[in-house]
């Protein structure tokens, strides 16, 4: 009998949240282990020489990189599907996953969440106000783009919910944890996020608590 899967993670990582949402949506039980990856412990580096989370031990294998983990899970546990059928729809999902994990992360998440929270948790000093200001400016462009997408289609990448929705929601949930999303400004995005936030898979995300950084009152409210 295979052991319960283990996910080495940090609570306020959008990449870890993306994997947690995928696991929960597919009803795969997992043991969550918080990993102080920035300390680069030898045991963790043996699991993932890249020194990054998430890392997952699953059915005797060690898996890393959030997109690769999620697609592996979608292929091995196909119900419910998070990747559409057809090459072009799959390309659109992957394109938007990359948009959020690469561009949005570099321009927004890293400049807001990591500056405001991770630096203190890691003992790396105080936020750089220039980065915070740049992130606050960049989020407007990204939210305008996401709003435009959702005005054209029912979900982020098309007519059905996909991994692109979980990827976008993972990043926005981290920003919402620190009150960095002006929801009234983008009502279309807010309505979409309310749908995602109401899914059972999202409940563990809404229960997250980072010591020293309590979430705002609306964070876990489904009628925010």
N, C-alpha and C positions, 0 to 999 in steps of 0.2 A: 504494500500500500504506500502510495506517495505521501510525503509529508505535506502539511499545509503550506501553500506558497508563502514566501516572505518578500515583502517589499521594503527595501532600504530607502528612506525618503526623508524629506523635511516638510513640515506642514504647509509653509507658505511658498512652495515652489510650484509654478504653473506646470512644469514638466511632470512632477510627481502627481499633481492633482489630475492631470490628463489621464495618467495610467490608472489612478484610483477610480476615476469616473468610469473608465472602460471596464475595469474589473467588477465594479458594483453593478453596472448595467447588464453585464453578462452573468451576474450572480455567482462570481467566483470568490469564495472565502479566502481572505489573505491576512497574514499577520503583519502588522505595520511596525517597523523598527526605525526609530529616528536615528539618522546617521549624521554625525558631525564631520561631514566630508572635507571641510576646510582644514581639518587637522591632519588629513592625509595619512591616516593610520595604516600600517602594513596589511592588516587583515582586509580592510576595505579596498586597498589598492590591488590586492590579489583578486578580489572579485571584479573590479573594474579599473584597469590601469589608467584610464582617462581621469579617474578621480572625481567623477560626477555622479549625482543622483538624477533619476531613479536607477536602482539596480534591483533586479528581481530574481529570486531563486524559485524556479518553477519546473516541476516534474524532473528534477535532477539536473536541470540546466541553469546557467547563469545568463540572464538577459540584461542588456543595457540599451540606452538611448530610447527616449519616450516614444518616438514615432515607430521605431522598429519593434518595440515591445507591444504597442497597441495593434499594429498590423499583424504581428505574430498571433496575438490573442484572437483577433478577428478571423484569422485563417483556421486556427485550431479549435476555436469555440464559436462557430459561425452564427449562432442564434443568441440575441438578435444581431443582425448585421450592422456594422458601422461603416462599411465601405460599400458603395453602390455597385451594381453590375455595369459593365461597359467601360471601355478604356477611357473615353472622354470624361464621363462623370467621375471616375476614379482620379483622373488627372486634376480635375477641379478641386476635389477634396484635398489631395496632396498639396496642390498649389496654395490653398488657403491655410492648411496646417503649417506649411513653411512660412507663409506670411506672418502668422502670429508667433511662431516659435523663433523665427529669425528677426524679421524687421520690427514687428511690434515689441518683441522682447528687448531688442537692442535700444530702440528709441523711447520706449515707455516703461515697461516692467522693470528693467535693470536700473533705470534712472529714478524710479519712484519707490518701488517696494524694496529693492536692494539697498538704496541709499537710506531710506527711512528706518528699515527694520534690520536687514541682514548685517549692516556694518556694526550695529550695536551688539547683536547676537554673537558675531564673530570676533568682537573686540577690536574692530578696525577703525574706531574713532567716530566722528560725527558726520552727518550728511553733508555732501558738497552741494551748496545752494545752487550752483550753476547747473548741475545735473538735474536737480529737482525742478528747476525752472524750465529747463529744456524738455523734460518729460511731461510736464504739465501743458506745455505748448503742443508737443507732438501728439498727445492723446486726442486732441480735437480733430486733427486730420484723419487719424485712424478710425475714430468713432463716426465721422462723417462718411467714410468709405464703408464701414460696416452697416451703417444705416441705409446707405444707397443699395448695398447688396440685398438687404432684407426687404427693401421696397420692391425688388424685382422677383423675389422668390420666397417660398415659405420658410426655408431654413438657410443657413449660411452658404452652403454649397449647392443647393438645389431644392427639389420638392420633398425630400425626405431628410430626416435628421441623420447626421453622420459624424464621423470623427472630427470634422471641421468645427462642428458646433461645440463639442467637448473641448477642443483646443482653445477656441476663442473664449469659452466660458471659464476655462481654467485660469487664463490670464486675467480676465475681468474680475473673477472672484477674489483673486489676490489683491487687486487694486481696490475692490469694494471693501475688503477687510480693513484697509487704512483710509477709507472715505475719499478716495481719489477719482471717483466717477460721478460726474454731474448728470445723474439720470434724467431729470426733467428736460434737459437740453436735447436728448435723443430719445423721444418716446417710442419709436419703432424698435430701437435696440432694447429699451427697458422692457417692452412687452415680450420680446423674444427671450430675454434673460429670465423673466418671470416664469416662462414655460420651462426652461431648462432647470431653473432653481427649484421648481416644484416636483421634479422627478425624484423618485425614491433614491436613485443613485447619488443624488446631491446631498442627502441628509448628513452623511459623515463629514463632508466638506464644511457644511454650515455649523457643525459642532466643534470645529477646530479652535484651539486656543493657543496663542503664542505667549508665553510668560512675559509680562512687562508690556504687552501690546494688546489690550482688550479690544475686541471689535466694536464698531458702532452698533447702536440699538437696532438699526434697520437690517443689519447684515444677515441675520437668520430669519427675518420676517418675510414670509412669502407674499405678503401684500404691501411690500415696501413702496 
